[in-house]
Amino acid sequence: MESKKVEETILESEKRFRQFSEISFEGIIIHDYGTIVDANNTIANMLGYELNEIIGKTVLDFAAEESHDLIMKNIGYEKPYELVALRKNGSKFPIEVIAKNVIYKGKSLRVTAIRDITDRIKAEEDLRKAHEELEKRVEERTFELSEINNMLIQEIRERKAIEKILEIQKEELERSNQELEHFAYVASHDLQEPLRMISSYLQLLQKRYIGKLDQDADDFIEFAVSGAKRMQGMLQGLLDYSRIGRKGNSLTETDLNQVIEIAISNLLLSINESGAKILYNTLPTVLADMNQMIRLFQNLINNSIKYKGNENPVILISSQLDDKKWIIKIKDNGIGIDKSNFKRIFTIFQRLHSKSEYPGEGLGLAVCKKIIERHGGKIWVESEPGDGTTFFITIPV
């Protein structure tokens, strides 16, 4: 009775084992230390056999030859290990196996769970290749960055060397400009007195002897007096030009609306005679030398009046904020300027017209340029002959 009960228990256990093995995703074989006595359909499908073709054969029959020694070595081993399985069609694939001792049908046998690890091996191989590729790219990128770094270091060294040279040149240029300004100031100042004496005596000759000598003498004296006056004007202009940087006031908050009003007041006679109209919108307050700003706008307005066209001058002054600077625009309807002369007009003593056409010494715009550069700004012009002129000046905010 007891024996029958034990037998029923064993049969029930084997039945449950069979049920579990058939729903398992892993292949399962039961073998008597090599000879297969039972298996599930999963392993049969994995190997490409019918289930009855597996029973009775040995585990070596379903393993690649290179894995036979490994199987024999691990026949009693109870930890997972990997080997190469052999399908019915001769193809090979990697598997992971783990075996345990069990009592099956009254005998001590080995049950081995088998998992196809093809996907895992492929994933590991892909990961290894990706890692190698990444290491290669990192190595290449590291090399590139090293090369770039070396280039940047070299470029920094070269730039520092260039900056040093530029700094030296800048210092030399500043010193040269100071010496030139000093020379211009001294020369123009010291020449004033002897030229004034020459001019005075020439005027005295003209006054005393005009009409008493022949016509040639009168003409010669007139030429000499005219030349002396012109020389005086040029020396005074040169003296004023050299004083812009040397004698300028400190920069303070300056209302450009007030500057324009004073400049207009100073030019009132010329404005009335020419019938000029000067229109301006609300202008900003800037950091500037007020006296030099008055002279700047006075020169520009006077320039527009002097070089007017057939119509009465109309001068429009406006401003706009651009980034960190104010742009002031002075537009007129005068005779205009040819593009080839844009740079020339800002050069000291350069004239585009004869003195008989338009009076002046060719200093006005050169003075404007020097003033605006002292304030850290720029001046330029846009114009077409017969279509008016627009001057632009920038002043830092």
Solvent accessible surface area in square Angstrom, and as a share of the most:
residue,aa,sasa,rsa
1,M,205,0.92
2,E,125,0.56
3,S,85,0.55
4,K,127,0.54
5,K,132,0.56
6,V,75,0.43
7,E,100,0.45
8,E,93,0.42
9,T,85,0.49
10,I,62,0.31
11,L,102,0.51
12,E,83,0.37
13,S,52,0.33
14,E,24,0.11
15,K,116,0.49
16,R,113,0.41
17,F,60,0.25
18,R,76,0.28
19,Q,96,0.43
20,F,131,0.55
21,S,3,0.02
22,E,60,0.27
23,I,135,0.69
24,S,33,0.21
25,F,198,0.83
26,E,44,0.20
27,G,0,0.00
28,I,24,0.12
29,I,11,0.05
30,I,2,0.01
31,H,8,0.04
32,D,57,0.30
33,Y,103,0.39
34,G,12,0.11
35,T,60,0.35
36,I,3,0.01
37,V,58,0.33
38,D,14,0.07
39,A,5,0.04
40,N,0,0.00
41,N,71,0.36
42,T,31,0.18
43,I,3,0.01
44,A,3,0.02
45,N,117,0.60
46,M,31,0.14
47,L,7,0.03
48,G,45,0.43
49,Y,39,0.15
50,E,115,0.52
51,L,48,0.24
52,N,119,0.61
53,E,58,0.26
54,I,0,0.00
55,I,69,0.35
56,G,50,0.49
57,K,86,0.36
58,T,51,0.30
59,V,21,0.12
60,L,53,0.26
61,D,74,0.38
62,F,15,0.06
63,A,6,0.04
64,A,1,0.01
65,E,142,0.64
66,E,109,0.49
67,S,5,0.03
68,H,54,0.24
69,D,118,0.61
70,L,64,0.32
71,I,12,0.06
72,M,109,0.49
73,K,170,0.72
74,N,21,0.11
75,I,51,0.26
76,G,49,0.47
77,Y,95,0.36
78,E,70,0.32
79,K,130,0.55
80,P,74,0.47
81,Y,40,0.15
82,E,77,0.34
83,L,15,0.08
84,V,44,0.25
85,A,1,0.01
86,L,53,0.27
87,R,70,0.25
88,K,112,0.48
89,N,123,0.63
90,G,44,0.42
91,S,43,0.28
92,K,110,0.47
93,F,7,0.03
94,P,33,0.21
95,I,10,0.05
96,E,36,0.16
97,V,10,0.06
98,I,64,0.32
99,A,11,0.08
100,K,100,0.42
101,N,78,0.40
102,V,47,0.27
103,I,128,0.65
104,Y,17,0.07
105,K,130,0.55
106,G,55,0.53
107,K,112,0.47
108,S,64,0.41
109,L,6,0.03
110,R,2,0.01
111,V,24,0.14
112,T,12,0.07
113,A,26,0.20
114,I,11,0.06
115,R,119,0.43
116,D,59,0.30
117,I,3,0.01
118,T,55,0.32
119,D,116,0.60
120,R,87,0.32
121,I,61,0.31
122,K,125,0.53
123,A,60,0.46
124,E,85,0.38
125,E,59,0.27
126,D,68,0.35
127,L,126,0.63
128,R,108,0.40
129,K,111,0.47
130,A,55,0.43
131,H,99,0.44
132,E,82,0.37
133,E,76,0.34
134,L,104,0.52
135,E,94,0.42
136,K,115,0.49
137,R,147,0.54
138,V,82,0.47
139,E,125,0.56
140,E,83,0.37
141,R,124,0.45
142,T,79,0.46
143,F,132,0.55
144,E,80,0.36
145,L,89,0.44
146,S,51,0.33
147,E,75,0.34
148,I,76,0.39
149,N,77,0.39
150,N,81,0.41
151,M,132,0.59
152,L,88,0.44
153,I,67,0.34
154,Q,88,0.39
155,E,66,0.30
156,I,89,0.45
157,R,154,0.56
158,E,87,0.39
159,R,139,0.51
160,K,128,0.54
161,A,54,0.42
162,I,94,0.48
163,E,105,0.47
164,K,130,0.55
165,I,93,0.47
166,L,100,0.50
167,E,83,0.37
168,I,79,0.40
169,Q,96,0.43
170,K,111,0.47
171,E,88,0.39
172,E,83,0.37
173,L,110,0.55
174,E,80,0.36
175,R,127,0.46
176,S,56,0.36
177,N,68,0.35
178,Q,118,0.52
179,E,107,0.48
180,L,115,0.57
181,E,38,0.17
182,H,96,0.43
183,F,138,0.57
184,A,14,0.11
185,Y,41,0.16
186,V,54,0.31
187,A,23,0.18
188,S,0,0.00
189,H,90,0.40
190,D,81,0.42
191,L,90,0.45
192,Q,22,0.10
193,E,107,0.48
194,P,54,0.34
195,L,22,0.11
196,R,108,0.40
197,M,108,0.48
198,I,89,0.45
199,S,3,0.02
200,S,60,0.39
201,Y,131,0.50
202,L,32,0.16
203,Q,75,0.33
204,L,81,0.40
205,L,80,0.40
206,Q,45,0.20
207,K,169,0.71
208,R,136,0.50
209,Y,84,0.32
210,I,90,0.46
211,G,61,0.59
212,K,150,0.64
213,L,94,0.47
214,D,94,0.49
215,Q,120,0.54
216,D,83,0.43
217,A,21,0.17
218,D,20,0.10
219,D,49,0.26
220,F,133,0.56
221,I,21,0.11
222,E,84,0.38
223,F,137,0.57
224,A,39,0.30
225,V,6,0.03
226,S,59,0.38
227,G,40,0.38
228,A,7,0.06
229,K,112,0.48
230,R,110,0.40
231,M,91,0.41
232,Q,46,0.20
233,G,28,0.27
234,M,50,0.22
235,L,14,0.07
236,Q,77,0.34
237,G,10,0.10
238,L,41,0.20
239,L,7,0.04
240,D,32,0.17
241,Y,52,0.20
242,S,1,0.01
243,R,80,0.29
244,I,6,0.03
245,G,41,0.39
246,R,93,0.34
247,K,118,0.50
248,G,27,0.26
249,N,79,0.40
250,S,86,0.56
251,L,66,0.33
252,T,74,0.43
253,E,130,0.58
254,T,2,0.01
255,D,55,0.28
256,L,0,0.00
257,N,36,0.18
258,Q,93,0.41
259,V,0,0.00
260,I,0,0.00
261,E,92,0.41
262,I,58,0.30
263,A,0,0.00
264,I,33,0.17
265,S,71,0.46
266,N,86,0.44
267,L,17,0.08
268,L,93,0.46
269,L,132,0.66
270,S,39,0.25
271,I,16,0.08
272,N,102,0.52
273,E,134,0.60
274,S,18,0.11
275,G,32,0.31
276,A,12,0.10
277,K,131,0.55
278,I,27,0.14
279,L,97,0.48
280,Y,67,0.25
281,N,75,0.39
282,T,116,0.67
283,L,7,0.03
284,P,15,0.10
285,T,73,0.42
286,V,6,0.03
287,L,95,0.47
288,A,0,0.00
289,D,1,0.01
290,M,58,0.26
291,N,95,0.49
292,Q,19,0.08
293,M,0,0.00
294,I,22,0.11
295,R,86,0.31
296,L,0,0.00
297,F,0,0.00
298,Q,50,0.22
299,N,32,0.16
300,L,0,0.00
301,I,0,0.00
302,N,51,0.26
303,N,27,0.14
304,S,2,0.02
305,I,14,0.07
306,K,62,0.26
307,Y,51,0.19
308,K,80,0.34
309,G,23,0.22
310,N,162,0.83
311,E,127,0.57
312,N,95,0.49
313,P,1,0.00
314,V,52,0.30
315,I,0,0.00
316,L,77,0.38
317,I,3,0.02
318,S,34,0.22
319,S,25,0.16
320,Q,109,0.48
321,L,102,0.51
322,D,56,0.29
323,D,121,0.63
324,K,161,0.68
325,K,69,0.29
326,W,57,0.20
327,I,26,0.13
328,I,0,0.00
329,K,76,0.32
330,I,1,0.01
331,K,90,0.38
332,D,12,0.06
333,N,54,0.28
334,G,6,0.06
335,I,51,0.26
336,G,13,0.12
337,I,22,0.11
338,D,66,0.34
339,K,140,0.59
340,S,93,0.60
341,N,33,0.17
342,F,42,0.17
343,K,181,0.76
344,R,105,0.38
345,I,15,0.08
346,F,23,0.10
347,T,64,0.37
348,I,48,0.25
349,F,63,0.26
350,Q,70,0.31
351,R,46,0.17
352,L,60,0.30
353,H,57,0.25
354,S,58,0.37
355,K,83,0.35
356,S,110,0.71
357,E,107,0.48
358,Y,43,0.16
359,P,90,0.57
360,G,27,0.26
361,E,43,0.19
362,G,22,0.21
363,L,18,0.09
364,G,34,0.33
365,L,20,0.10
366,A,2,0.02
367,V,2,0.01
368,C,0,0.00
369,K,74,0.31
370,K,38,0.16
371,I,0,0.00
372,I,0,0.00
373,E,90,0.40
374,R,79,0.29
375,H,12,0.05
376,G,57,0.55
377,G,8,0.08
378,K,143,0.61
379,I,19,0.10
380,W,94,0.33
381,V,9,0.05
382,E,96,0.43
383,S,15,0.10
384,E,94,0.42
385,P,81,0.51
386,G,68,0.66
387,D,106,0.55
388,G,4,0.04
389,T,9,0.05
390,T,14,0.08
391,F,1,0.00
392,F,29,0.12
393,I,0,0.00
394,T,9,0.05
395,I,1,0.01
396,P,57,0.36
397,V,116,0.67
